[in-house]
Amino acid sequence: MDTAKSITAKKLIRLIGIRS
């Protein structure tokens, strides 16, 4: 289930990028 982790990580990275 690495795909789910990848999607979650990408979402977190995107949120951090938008907040930065």
Secondary structure, 3 states (H helix, E strand, C coil): CHHHHHHHHHHHHHHHHHHC
